[in-house]
Amino acid sequence: MYHHTEFDRAFVVDRAQRFRDQVQRRISGALTEDEFRPLRLMNGVYLQLHAYMLRIAIPYGTISPDQMRQLAVIADRWDKGYGHFTTRQNIQFNWPKLVDIPDMLDALAEVGMHAIQTSGNTIRNVTADHFAGAAADEIADPRPYAELIRQWSTDHPEFQFLPRKFKIAVSGSPNDRAVVKSHDIGLRMVEKDGESGFEVSVGGGLGRTPLVGKVINEFVPVADLLPYLEAILSAYNSVGRRDNKYKARLKIAVQELGIDHIRELVDERFAEIRPKFDGTDQTILDQIAARFGQPTLVSGRSTADYDAAREADPIFRSWADTNLHAHKHADYAIVTVSLKKHGATPGDATFDQMRVLADLAERFGQGDLRISHEQNVVLPHIHKADLAALHAALREADLGTANLGLISDIIACPGLDYCALATARSIPIAQQIATRFDELKLEHEIGELKIKISGCINACGHHHVGHIGILGLDRAGVENYQVTLGGDGTETMSVGERAGPGFSKDEIIPAIERLVYGYLDVREDASETFLQAYRRLGPEPFKAALYPEKAAA
């Protein structure tokens, strides 16, 4: 957990105070809504279907118990008692009153949190692997680099008015849990001749033009990271289109100009920029790394209670088999707490649940919490001896669902229930799918299957990289749901292929049920996942399951 400096604290307090003045001017009528709009967006405030929405940054997904408790206070005092964790490792409050938002920002500032650059044509919240610092496959903890990028990019004078929003993700492992190639810049840590550095991809993105990022540099040494990023941003700022917002992202520049031309532009800018970096950034990186508190991992403590609980309690065993991942220390586990109880809204947590998670992180988890891009909460350092007690406490708080990576662990955007851009509802579809397969008692038999749902073409639900993706659209005033197949958000990233015509809201659940049963019929054995079967067989057997009338014809 990064420990903020006095400068960090003063910065967010000052920013909150300036926005308070702007809100007062809007309420008094001194500012029109058009004049206020760019000011509120710079502070993470959106105007949605029914109310303002405040989007709060959780940089690289890391959050402390005190910060989680403060989110609970905000949810309880100024919202409707819950918050929504997003695929950008942010949290959104969907019902604040404008007059209350300055008080909410002040409360955030008390614990070093803010909403800066969670909107606008700037560098957004930097995301990272939610298992960072704990994963057994990790080369190095990527969070100090993510924090360095956050500090460098915050209020960077050259990059506050980019052609379009800009997203950066960092992974410290060969196994990508941060969907790095769906970002404008994706950083994956690699080693070369004993030196650590980053493979850099550019031009990834989802939305109306889904593209997999292309490797622009196979190895950038740590010492060159910031000047190289600055060179990419500078090149994009000069060639990115400003005539059409739908063609303004870096991915379009890469697509239109080609990766080789973009590489030439970046190399030219890097040659100019690199001499201006005198090593101060590396000194700051060392200081940042020192400010990350390291967990105290103990050896020699018995794990017999964990083994006994697995043997005696099938409910605990199911949860352990599903929601735990390997930790770099053999006596510990990484625990993912599902925010996807069957029938619940994916990613939502009540203020009581937030408080429970904060308490459990302090009691069992080294005071460390993470928010995943999959809209769940991670406790990265839990000793195996504590897992049974932790599971019991989670079940009491309605947080013990054993479905990580299964069909009910659905990513879904807020959709037409909240979002002014949405064209269809996504939350009810996610709820119905989860409920239906819970009724069928099939999800553990199905195994790993990632469904992702977006309520519009902007793809905030990442449907393009779902094994099964669902995109909600408006067809002449009627909600219609397209299905994509074969998407993947890992190190083997691929964009899903559209299966065929869409389905009505009454047809989509039976269609998904047919699709899943079709997969169960054609897989080689229980170990072959949906994605593996799709890649082995191609789309035709799956399309036949979705559209049986066409197969029969």
N, C-alpha and C positions, 0 to 999 in steps of 0.2 A: 504494500500500500504506500503510495507516494505521500510524503508529508510536505504540505505546502509551506512556502516561505512567507514572510511578512509582505513582500511585494505582491505575491499572488493574492493574498487576502485584501490588501488595499486596492488592488486593481478591480476586483469584482465588486467591492463595496462602492467604489467611485462610479463604475458603470451602472450599477443599480440606481444610484442617486440621480444620475443624468436621465435615465429612463423615467424615473418618477416625475421629473419636471416635464418631460414630453407628454406623459399621460395626462397630467393636470392641464396642459395646454389643449390637448384633444378634448377632454371633458368640458372645458370652458368654451370650446368653439373657436379658440384661436388657431387651431390646426384643423383643416378638413380631413376626411378619411383618406383622400388621395395623398395629401401631404404627410399624414401620419404613417401611411403604409410602409414606406421604406424604413422608417425609424423603428416600428414595431418588429418588422422582419429581422432587423439587425439584432434584435433581442429575443428572438425565438417565439414571437407572438403571431399567431395566424388567426384569421377570421374564417371559421368553418360554417357548416350548415346552420347550426343552432346557437353557437356561442363562440367566443374567442377560445383558442387553444394555446397552451404554453408548452413548448418543447424544451426540455432540460437536458443538457449534455451530461453524459456519464463517460468521460474520456476513456477510451480503450476498454470500456466495460467494467472498470474497477471502482468499487464503492465501499465505503467503510460502514460499520454499524451505526455510527452517529449520523452519517449522511442518510442512510436508509430510514432511520427514525425521523429525521427531519422531513423526508418525503412523506412519511406517514402523517406527520403533523399537518403538512400542507394539504394532503388528500382529505383529511378529516375536517380541517378548519375552513378551507376555501374551495373545495371541490365537492364531489358527491361520494367521497369515501373510498375512492380507488384511483389507481393510476394505471397507465397502459405502457408496457415496455415494448420497444420497437425493434425492427431489424437493423437499426443503426446504433444499437446499444444506448439509446436515449430513453427517457420516460416522458410521456405526454399526459397533461391534465386537460381534459376536454370540456370542462364546464366552469372555468373561472370568470368572475366579473372583471371587467377592465379596471375598475377602480381598485380592485384587490391585488392586481398583478404586481405593482411595486412592493407591496408587503411580502408577497411570495418570493420575489427576488431578494429582498432583504433577508428573509429567513434562509434562503439558499446560501447567500453570501456568508452567513454565520458559520457555515460548515464547509466553505470553500467550493461551493457549487454555483453554477450560472447557466444562462441560456445563450451565451454569446456564440455566434456563428453556427447556430443550429438551423439557420435559414439563410437565404440570400445567395448571390452569385459570388461565393467566396469558398474558402477551404472549410468544409464541414467537420463535424466531430470525427476525430481519427479513431478508427476501430481496430481491434486486434483479436487474436485468438483468446477465447474466454478461458482456456486452460493454461494461459501464460504463467510461467514460473512454477508450474506443478507437473506438466505433462511429461510422461516417461520418454517420449520421442523428441523432446525439445533440444535444439542445439544451444539456444540461449534465450533468456527471457526477453521478449520483444518490447515490453512496456517502457523501459527507459528510452528507447528510440522513439516510441509513440509519443511519450511525454516531451521529448526534445522537439519533435515535429509540431506538437500542439503549441508549445511556447513560441517557436519560430513563426508559426502561421497566424497566431492570434494578433489581430490588428496589423498584419503585415501591410505596409502602405501600398505596395505594388499589386496586391492580390485581393483587394476588397471589392473590386468591380470587374470580375472576370467575365468572359462571355456567358458563362453558365456556372451552376454549382459544381463543386469539385470535391471528389471523395478519395481518401487514402486509407488503405488497410495494410496492416503489418502482421506477419506470421513468423514465429521463431522455430517452426517445425517443418519437416518435409511433408507431413500430412496437413493439408490446408483445412483449417477449421474457421477461417476468416473470409472465405470466398474472395480471395485477393484479386483474382482475374476478372471480377465483375466491377472493379473500381477504375477510376481514372488513372490512379497509380496504385499498383499492387507490389508490396515488398515482401519477399520470401527469403528468410535468412539461409545462407549457404556457406560452405567452407571451401577455400581454395588454397592449396599449399600451406595449410595450417593457419590461414588467416580467415577471420570471419568477415562476411560482407553480405550483400543483398543481390538477389536476382530481381531485376526491376521490370515490371510489365506496365504497359500504358494502353489506354484506349478501351478498357473494359467498361461494360455498363449494361443495364437492362432497359426498361422502358419500351418505347415504341420501336427502337432499333437495338435489339439485344445483340451484343458482341462480346466475344471472349478477348480479354486483353492479350496483347502481343508482347513478347519479350524484346525490350529495347536495349537491354544490357544484361549480360549473363552474370556479371560480377562487378559490383560497385563496393569498394572498401568502405568500412565504417567511417573513416576520416573524410571521405568524399560524399557522404550521404546528403547532407544539407545543400552543398553547392550543386549537386546533381539534381536534387529535387527543384531547387530554385531555377536551374536551367530549363527543366521541363515546363515549369509554370510560366516562365518568361517566354518560352517559345510558343506555348499555347495561347498566352495573352496576346501575342502578335498575329497569330494565324487563325485563331478560333473565330468562327462566324458570329456576327452580331446582327445580321439581317433577318435571321429566322431562329427563334429560340428552340425549335425542334431539331435544328441542325447545328447547335452551338456547342455541344459537348466535345471534349477532346476525342472521343471515339469517332466522331464524324470527321474530324481533321485527319485522324489516322487512316480512316477508310478512304477519304477522298484524295489525300496526298501520298499515302503509302507509308509504311513503317520506316522504310529506308530514308525517305526524305525527312520525316520527323526526326529520325536519329541524327541526320546531318545538322539540322537546325539546333538540336539539343547539344550536340558536340561543340558547335560553334559558340553557343552561349556559355557552355561549361568552361571552355578555354578562356573566356573573358571573365567569368565569375569566380572561378577557383582561386586565382591569386588574391582576391579580396578577403578570403577566409584565412585568418592568421592563426587558427588553432583555438580561438576562444570558444567555438562551438564544442570542441572536444573537452575543454575544461568544464563547460556547462554540463555536458553529457556525464562526465565523471561525478559532478556534484549531484546531478539528478539520480544517478545509480545509487549513490550513497544515501539518498533520501528515501529510497524504497526500503521499508522495513522488511527484513527477511523472516520467514516463519521459523519457529523453533521446533524442529522435527526430532523426536526422541526415538532412540533405539532400545530394544530390550523389553519394552512393555508387551505383555502377553496379548495375543489376538484370539485366545481360546474362546472368549465370549462371543466373538463374531462367528467363529466356526460353529459353535453350539447353536446360536440363533438361526443360522442358515439351515442347520439340520432339523431344528424343532419347529420352525415357523415358515410355512410355505408362502405366506404373504410377504414376509421380510425377504425370503429367498428370491421371489419374483422381482421385488423392487431392486435388490442388490444386483441381480443378473442384468437388469435393464438400465438402471440409473447411475451405475458406478463406472468409472474409467480408471485406467492404470495411472498411478502416481509415480514420480521418479524415486520415491522412497517406498520400499516394498511393504512397509507396515501401514501405509496410508492409502487413502482412496480419494479420487475426485468425485464429488457428489453433485449431480444435477437435479435440482428441485423443479419438477414440472409445474408450469403454470397453465397446464392443458387438461385439467380435470374434465372428464367426459361431459359434454354439454355446456361447459363454461366458455367464456370469451377468451380466446388465446392471447396470452400476454398480460392479462389483467391481474392485479393483486390488490387486495383490500388493505386499508391502513392497519388492521389487526395483523394481517399476514406479514406485512412489511416489518412490523415490530417483532413478530415471532422470528423472522429470518435474521434480524439484527441480533436478537438475544442468542439465537443458536450459533451464529457466527462467533460471538464472543465466548460462549460456553464451550463449543467444540472445535471451532474452525479458525483459530489464530486471528480472529477479528477481520477476516477477509471475505468479501462477497464479490461476485462477478455477474454481469448481465450478458447473456449470450445473444448473438444476432438471431438465434432461433426462438427468442422471446421466453427464455427460461432463466432461472437464477442458479448460479453455481457456487458451491462451497468447496474451494479447491484443495483444502488441507484438512482432511478428517481422518483421525487415527481409526483403524479398523475396530479397535476395542470400543469405540464410541458410536459405531454405526447403528447398533440396535436401539440405543437410547435416542439417537437423533431421529431415526425412522419413526419411533413411537411419538415423538414430539411433533414431527411433520404431519403424521396422520391425524393427530388431535386438532391441528390447524387447517385441515383439509388440503394439505400440500404433499400428501404421500402417494400420489398417482404414479404407478409403475408403467410408464408408456414412452420413455425417451426413445426417439427414433422410430417409433411405431406409427401406425396409420392415424392414430388420434393425436399425435404430437404435431399438430398442423400449424404452419406459419400462416397468419392471415393479417391483412391490413385492416384498418377500421371500416373501410368501405362506405357505402351509402348511408349507413347509420350515423356517421359523423362527418365525413369528408366532403368538401364542396367540389372536389374534382372527380369524385367517384361516379361511376355510371351503373353500378349494381351493388347489391349487398354481398359481403364476403363473410361476416361473422355468423349469420344464421346457417350458411352452407357448411362452414367448418363445424359448427355445433351439431348439425344433423348427421354429418359423416361420422364424427366421433361417437355420437349416441348410437347410430345404427350398427357400427361394427363392435361396439361394446355389447349390444343386444345379441349379436351373432356369436360373441365370444371367440372371435377369429384373429384378433390382432397379434397375439403372440405366435399363433401358427403362421400368419403371414410373414412375420419378421420385419426386417428393416424396410421401411417404405415411407418416403418423404413426400407428403402432399403440401403444396404451397398455393395460396389463393390470393389473388389481387382483385380489387373491385374496380379497377380501370387500367388503361394501357400504361400508366406510369409505373406499374409493377412494384409497388412498395411491399407487396407480399412475396416477391422473388419467385413468381410462378414459373418464370422461364427456366429456373434451375431446380425445379421440383421433379422428382421421378415421375410424379403426376402433377402437372400444373393446371390450375383452373383460373381462367380470366373471365371476369364478369363484364359484360357489355350491355349497352342499351340498343335494342333493335326495335325501332318504331314505338318507343315507350314501354317495351317489355324487356325484362331482364333475361339475358341470354348468356350461357356459360360455355366458353370454348375450353377444350381439353388439349393440353400438350403432353407429350410423352418423351421420356428419356433424358430429361434435364439432370444436371449434376453440378453441385456447387463446391466440389472438393478440388484436389490437385489435378484431377482428370476432368476438369470443368467442360461441360457441354450445354448447349442451349436446346431445350426441348422442341420437338417438332409438333406442329399442329396436327391433330388426328383427323379432323374433318369438321362437319357442321356442328354448331353449338347446340346446347340443350336448354330447355326452359328450366325455371327453378323447381318445377315439379318433376322434371325428368332427370336432373343431374345426379341425384343420389342413387336411383336405380342404375344409372349408367356407370357410376363408379363401382357399384356392387358387381355389376356384370364384368367389368374390367378386372377387378380383383379375383373373382372366381375364374376368369379366363387365365389369369397368370398362374393361379394354383394348379390349373389343369396342365399347363405346358412346362412348368419348371422341372428341372432335372431331379432335384431332391429338395429337402427342406432347407439346405444350406445355400441354395441359389437365390439371391435377392431379386426383387423386381427389376432393378436396373441391370443386373447381370443377365437376366433372362431376356430383357429387351435388347441388350447389345448383342446377345448371341443369336436371337431369332429375327431381329428386325421388327418393324412396326406392324406387319400384316396380321399376326395372330391377335394382337391387342386391338387393332381396328375392328377385326371381326367380332370380338367380344363387345366392343362399344356399339357397333352398328350391325346387329344380327340380321336385320332385314336386308341389308346390302349383301351380306355374306350368303344369305339364302338365295338371293337373286342370281 
